[in-house]
Each structure stands twice: as C-alpha cells, then as structure tokens.
Amino acid sequence: MLCLDYTLKSSIKQLKILTTTTYSSILQLDSRGNMLRLKELRAKFNITQKDLAKRLQMSQQAIAKWENGTAEPSVKNLRELAVIFGISVDNLLCDSKTVKTTHFCSYGPKKNEDIEIDGFWGNLGVKIKGQKKSRWYPITQKTYEYIYIAIQNENKWINIETLNNKYLLINKTNIKKFSLVEEACDAVPDDWDLQWDAYDGNCDVAYDCLYDYLCEGTENIPERLLQGIKDVIKNNNLSDYDLEKSVCLLGVIDADGQEEYMFPNLWSQIQELFDWYEELNEQNVSSIIVEADEGDFFFNSNEVAVIEAPINQMKNDK
C-alpha cells in the first residue's frame, strides 16, 4: 500500500495537470463560496480542521480558507486530501452522492446529508479453470452486494470495479470458483497469493501519481506520496512492466489462465466494451476485438475468462 505516512492510506484519481486557475469552475462551492464537499467529508470521517491540518503539515487557517472559499488548494493539496480520505480527486471536486473509499467503513447518508460512504469490504477471489490459484481483488461494500447476486444469476458476464484500479469483465463460464472474503475473515488456506496492491488496494490518486511517475514526471506528486511510491517499488521488487500492468495496460486472461497485456490505441473503444457488456450476454458475440499498439487482436469471447482495464486510463479517456 502506498502511504503519505503510517496513518494514511493512499489513492489516486488522475488529475491531468489542472492549474489553480481552473479550480473555481469545478470546486463545489455554495452561494457564499464555501467548499462544502470538504466540510461534508470531514464530518463523515470524523476529522476536524485541526486533525486535517496536522496530517497535511499546514495551518488550520489554511484549511478554513479552502472551506470558506478565500483560497484554493493546489494540485498536490487536492491529491493529499484525496489520500487522507481514501477517495478520488473527483469525489472532492464533484457532487456525487456515493463516495468510494479504501477505508474500512460504510456510512449511509444521515438526515440532511447527501453523501453515502462506500467503504472497503474485503476481497473477491476469481479462480480461472486453468489456474491453481485465484486472482484477488479488493472491493467495496456495494460491489460485494452486487457481485453476490451477479454470481448467481443467469448472465454470462459480470462487470465490476475494484479498489486496485481495475475494471473487470468476467466470463462466468470460464471461472472455476468465486470467493468472497470479508476483511475480518482469515486468509483462504493455500490460495492467498496477493499482488502488491491486491489486499485493500489504493485510492485512485495513488495510481494517477504512479502513472505520472512512469510517464509524466513527478512535479505534481506530493513528496510523501512520491517517497511511498519509491518504497513500494523497492520493497516489492517491482519492474516498470509490473507498474505498467497496474496503470497503463489492458489485460486479457483466457480460460487456461494465460495472460496477455497490451496498449490499446483508444481507451474509449475499451470503455465501450465495458459500457455495452450486456450485449455479450444477450447476443452471440464471437470475437472481442482490441486495436492496440502491438497490432489488432481478435479474442474468442468463449475462451476469455477475465479482462482487466486500469480505471485511471478509462476515466481519463472519457
């Protein structure tokens, strides 16, 4: 897990270099210019201005100015705020009703509140027929509720979002076993080989910063998060290819468990596949086509088990 310090979980939703001059048009302000979303989130997570200032290593007055609209946070400030709450920068800037977080909590909206917190629930295990071990993904409470039903219904394909930067398309006919393991449960015996971010994941901001680290530079990565990235790479002996699979590459895993990763030419085309995945259930679609830098690939849809697409790429190509 990437961390700002030992008390904070990390996260990343890609913020493709927003300048401070653009914030006033997208920050959720009330009629008097107050930054309501930050105040609401602090209340939800029981964090005072003083606590938040301490974590950000700045004055309480600076937090108050953001909330009353007399000052605006920088790109780095927004990313650090997102990390503290375990959410995306979008959730700070946009008036979404449900806020997904990597923190272990699930708070429904109270009276006169609009925010519902969808927190970390546990892990989804997907054992492909041709593999001895499951692939593990961290998921939220709402994702658990959805997939619990989706596993049992008659549809062939499932579409879900994980907490480790993955959109998944899963072909149930090629899955030997699904496992739903709540956070409080013990690890599954002989089937708990997790990748570096597969336990409780990271918030979206962490993956955006990881992408910047690989491709864009470190200018807008907070210093503590940058150090966290370096520590994770060192401690897990991660190669550039390992990082690319997390934030840059589309993965297609077949029924035998064979993996292929590629750079799609247009992520919008992959987004369309995920948006219209119901057609895979309702129609006899024989091939899944991926136009990539490496060539055009036609996958037999009956032989595909799992498709993994990085959330940061999909959202930022919209």
LINRADA-V868713 format. One record per pair of residues at least 24 apart in sequence whose ideal C-beta (glycine too) atoms are under 10 Angstrom apart, sorted by the first residue. I is the first residue (numbers start at 0). J is the second residue. Records with the same first field share a line. If there is no record, write none. Layout:
# LINRADA-V868713
I=J / J
This chain:
# LINRADA-V868713
0=101 / 163 / 195 / 196 / 198 / 199 / 200 / 201 / 205 / 227 / 231
1=82 / 195 / 196 / 201 / 202 / 204 / 205 / 206 / 208 / 209 / 223 / 224 / 225 / 226 / 227 / 228 / 229 / 230 / 231 / 232
2=82 / 201 / 205 / 223 / 224 / 226 / 227 / 228 / 230 / 231
3=54 / 55 / 56 / 78 / 79 / 82 / 83 / 205 / 221 / 222 / 223 / 224 / 225 / 226 / 227
4=54 / 56 / 82 / 223 / 224 / 226 / 227
6=53 / 54 / 83
7=54 / 79 / 82 / 83 / 84 / 85 / 102 / 202 / 223 / 224 / 227
8=82 / 83 / 84 / 85 / 100 / 101 / 102 / 103 / 119 / 199 / 200 / 201 / 202 / 205
9=78 / 79 / 81 / 82 / 83 / 85 / 101 / 196 / 200 / 201 / 202 / 203 / 204 / 205 / 206 / 208 / 209 / 221 / 223 / 224 / 227 / 228 / 231
10=78 / 79 / 80 / 81 / 82 / 83 / 84 / 85 / 86 / 87 / 88 / 90 / 99 / 100 / 101 / 102 / 162 / 164 / 200 / 201 / 202 / 203 / 204 / 205 / 206 / 207 / 208 / 224
11=78 / 81 / 82 / 87 / 88 / 164 / 201 / 202 / 203 / 204 / 205 / 206 / 207 / 208 / 209 / 210 / 211 / 220 / 224 / 228 / 246 / 310 / 311
12=77 / 78 / 81 / 86 / 87 / 88 / 89 / 90 / 91 / 92 / 99 / 164 / 202 / 203 / 204 / 205 / 206 / 207 / 208 / 310 / 311 / 314 / 315
13=87 / 88 / 89 / 203 / 204 / 206 / 207 / 208 / 209 / 210 / 211 / 215 / 246 / 309 / 310 / 311 / 312 / 314 / 315 / 316
14=74 / 75 / 77 / 78 / 81 / 87 / 88 / 89 / 92 / 203 / 204 / 207 / 208 / 211 / 219 / 315
15=207 / 210 / 211 / 215 / 219 / 315
16=74 / 211 / 215 / 216 / 218 / 219
17=73 / 74 / 77 / 88 / 92 / 219
18=73 / 74
19=70 / 71 / 72 / 73 / 74 / 76
20=71
21=71
22=65 / 71 / 72 / 73 / 74 / 77 / 92
23=68 / 71
24=92
25=88 / 89 / 91 / 92 / 93
26=65 / 68 / 71 / 72 / 77 / 91 / 92 / 93
27=91 / 92 / 93 / 94 / 95
28=66 / 67 / 68 / 71
29=67 / 68
31=67 / 68
32=66 / 67 / 68 / 69
33=65 / 66 / 67 / 68 / 69
34=62 / 64 / 65 / 66 / 67 / 68 / 70 / 71 / 72 / 91 / 92
35=66 / 68 / 94 / 113
36=66 / 90 / 91 / 92 / 93 / 94 / 95 / 98 / 113 / 114
37=62 / 65 / 66 / 72 / 77 / 80 / 84 / 91
38=62 / 65 / 66 / 67
39=94 / 98 / 112 / 113 / 114
40=80 / 81 / 83 / 84 / 86 / 90 / 91 / 98 / 100 / 114 / 116
41=66 / 80 / 83 / 84
42=109 / 112 / 114
43=84 / 98 / 100 / 104 / 106 / 108 / 109 / 112 / 114 / 115 / 116
44=83 / 84 / 85 / 86 / 98 / 100 / 102 / 104 / 106 / 116
45=104 / 106
46=83 / 84
50=83
51=79 / 80 / 83 / 84
54=79 / 80 / 82 / 83
55=79 / 80 / 82 / 83 / 221 / 223
56=222 / 223
73=219 / 221
74=218 / 219 / 220 / 221
75=208 / 218 / 219 / 220 / 221 / 222 / 224 / 225
76=221
77=204 / 219 / 221
78=202 / 204 / 205 / 207 / 208 / 211 / 219 / 220 / 221 / 224
79=204 / 221 / 222 / 223 / 224
80=204 / 221
81=202 / 203 / 204 / 205 / 207
82=201 / 202 / 203 / 204 / 205 / 208 / 221 / 223 / 224 / 227
83=202
84=116 / 202 / 204
85=116 / 118 / 119 / 162 / 199 / 200 / 201 / 202 / 203 / 204 / 205
86=116 / 117 / 202 / 203 / 204
87=202 / 203 / 204 / 206 / 207 / 310 / 311 / 314
88=202 / 203 / 204 / 207
89=203 / 204 / 314
90=114 / 202 / 203
91=204
97=139 / 141
99=139 / 140 / 141 / 142 / 160 / 162 / 202 / 203
100=139 / 162 / 202
101=137 / 139 / 162 / 163 / 199 / 200 / 201 / 202 / 203 / 205
102=199 / 202
103=140 / 182 / 183 / 199
104=140
105=139 / 140 / 141
115=141
116=140
117=141 / 142 / 143 / 144
118=162 / 182
119=143 / 162 / 182 / 198 / 199 / 200
120=144 / 162 / 179 / 180 / 181 / 182 / 199
121=178 / 179 / 180 / 181 / 182 / 183 / 184 / 198 / 199
122=161 / 162 / 163 / 178 / 179 / 180 / 181 / 182 / 184 / 186 / 187 / 191 / 193 / 197 / 198 / 199 / 200
123=150 / 157 / 159 / 161 / 167 / 169 / 177 / 178 / 179 / 180 / 197
124=176 / 177 / 178 / 179 / 180 / 187 / 190 / 191 / 197
125=157 / 167 / 169 / 171 / 173 / 174 / 175 / 176 / 177 / 178 / 252 / 304 / 305
126=174 / 175 / 176 / 177 / 178 / 187 / 190 / 256 / 304
127=169 / 170 / 173 / 174 / 175 / 176 / 252 / 253 / 254 / 255 / 256 / 257 / 304 / 305
128=172 / 173 / 174 / 175 / 176 / 253 / 254 / 255 / 256 / 304
129=173 / 175 / 252 / 253 / 254 / 255 / 256 / 257 / 304
130=174 / 175 / 252 / 254 / 255 / 256 / 257 / 304
131=175 / 189 / 190 / 192 / 256
132=187 / 189 / 190 / 191 / 192 / 256
133=174 / 175 / 176 / 177 / 178 / 180 / 187 / 190 / 191 / 192 / 193
134=165 / 167 / 169 / 174 / 192 / 193 / 194 / 197 / 252 / 256 / 258 / 304 / 305 / 307
135=161 / 163 / 178 / 180 / 186 / 187 / 190 / 191 / 192 / 193 / 194 / 197 / 198
136=160 / 161 / 162 / 163 / 165 / 167 / 193 / 194 / 196 / 197 / 198 / 200 / 305 / 307
137=161 / 162 / 163 / 165 / 182 / 193 / 196 / 197 / 198 / 199 / 200 / 201
138=162 / 163 / 167 / 179 / 180 / 199 / 200
139=200
140=181
142=167
143=179 / 180 / 181
146=177 / 179
147=177 / 179
149=177
150=174 / 177 / 179
151=177
152=280
153=280
154=276 / 277 / 279 / 280 / 281
155=276 / 279 / 280 / 281 / 300 / 301
156=276 / 277 / 278 / 279 / 280 / 281 / 284 / 300 / 303 / 306
157=276 / 280 / 305
158=272 / 273 / 274 / 275 / 276 / 277 / 279 / 280 / 306
160=273 / 310 / 313
161=196 / 197 / 200 / 307 / 310
162=196 / 197 / 198 / 199 / 200 / 201 / 202 / 203 / 310
163=193 / 194 / 195 / 196 / 197 / 198 / 199 / 200 / 201 / 205 / 206 / 245 / 307 / 309 / 310
164=196 / 200 / 201 / 202 / 203 / 205 / 206 / 207 / 209 / 210 / 245 / 246 / 307 / 308 / 309 / 310 / 311 / 312 / 313
165=196 / 197 / 200 / 206 / 245 / 250 / 305 / 306 / 307 / 308 / 309 / 310 / 313
166=249 / 269 / 270 / 272 / 273 / 306 / 307 / 308 / 309 / 310 / 312 / 313 / 314
167=250 / 273 / 305 / 306 / 307 / 308
168=251 / 269 / 272 / 273 / 276 / 279 / 287 / 303 / 304 / 305 / 306 / 307 / 308
169=252 / 276 / 303 / 304 / 305 / 306 / 307
170=252 / 253 / 254 / 279 / 287 / 300 / 301 / 302 / 303 / 304 / 305 / 306
171=304
172=254 / 301 / 302 / 303 / 304
173=252 / 253 / 254 / 255 / 256 / 301 / 302 / 303 / 304 / 305
174=254 / 304 / 305
175=254 / 304
194=235 / 237 / 241 / 244 / 245
195=231 / 232 / 234 / 235 / 236 / 237 / 241 / 242 / 245
196=231 / 235 / 245
201=227 / 231 / 245
203=310 / 311 / 314
204=311
205=231 / 245 / 246 / 311
206=242 / 245 / 246 / 309 / 310 / 311 / 312
207=246 / 310 / 311 / 314 / 315
208=246 / 311
209=237 / 242 / 243 / 245 / 246 / 247 / 309 / 311
210=242 / 243 / 245 / 246 / 247 / 309 / 311 / 312 / 315
211=246
212=242 / 246
213=239 / 242 / 243 / 245 / 246 / 247
214=242 / 243 / 246 / 247
243=309
244=307 / 309
245=307 / 309 / 311
246=309 / 310 / 311 / 312
247=309 / 311 / 312
248=291 / 307 / 308 / 309 / 312
249=289 / 291 / 296 / 306 / 307 / 308 / 309 / 312 / 313
250=305 / 306 / 307 / 308 / 309
251=287 / 289 / 296 / 298 / 302 / 303 / 304 / 305 / 306 / 307 / 308
252=303 / 304 / 305 / 306 / 307
253=298 / 299 / 302 / 303 / 304 / 305
254=299 / 301 / 302 / 303 / 304 / 305
255=302 / 304
256=304 / 305
257=302 / 304
258=305 / 307
259=289 / 291 / 293 / 296 / 298
260=291 / 293 / 307
261=289 / 290 / 291 / 292 / 293 / 294 / 296
262=289 / 291 / 292 / 293 / 312
263=289 / 290 / 291 / 292 / 293 / 296 / 308 / 312 / 316
264=289 / 290 / 291 / 292 / 293 / 295
265=290 / 291 / 316
266=308 / 309 / 311 / 312 / 313 / 314 / 315 / 316 / 317
267=313 / 316 / 317
268=316
269=306 / 308 / 309 / 312 / 313 / 316
270=308 / 312 / 313 / 314 / 316 / 317
272=306 / 308
273=306 / 308 / 313
274=313
276=306
279=303
